Amino acid sequence: MDIELWPAGGERRWRLVTDTVMGGVSQGTLLATEINRRPAARMRGAVSTENNGGFIQIAMDLAPDGGAYDASGFAGVGIEVSGNGETYGVHLRTTDMVRPQQSYREAFAAPPLWTVIRLPFAQFVPHRIETPLNIMRLRRIGLVAIGRAFDADLSVARLWLY
């Protein structure tokens, strides 16, 4: 059974975060738009590694209050995306994390045509954290352009847990 996380009413919204929060210079935009007749959230921008930066992302808290969301009844994250052929990441954060650079990560390619991608929780790799992924304490999902200088253009029509 799927649970649709976006689009879903007004309580769950994407927000843009860039490396400027830590002194980087990457620039990005987030726009609600329509691509090939599909409503979508579109993240565009220039990722720069200057000043120890290197990311732009759109992120969504899973619980309305920003707390833990129990995803133990699901096997992974599904996304329907289109992009510019570049590689992006899905980053998961839990309520157990204390540092902003901690996450669980899995990469995906975003081709120009709408594509459905399923990412099992078991494939996510811990980044700067030793604790195994606890899907009973998920807090946030981010779609991220990261790690190298490039022009990002990623659109998401749907995001769900499956």
Secondary structure, DSSP 4 states (H G I P E B T S, - for coil): --EEEES-TTT---EEEEGGGGT---EEEEEEEEETTEEEEEEEEEE--GGG--EEEEEEESSTTSS-B--TT--EEEEEEEESS-EEEEEEEETT--STT-EEEEEEE--SS-EEEEEEGGG-EEES--SPP-GGGEEEEEEEEESS-EEEEEEEEEEEE-
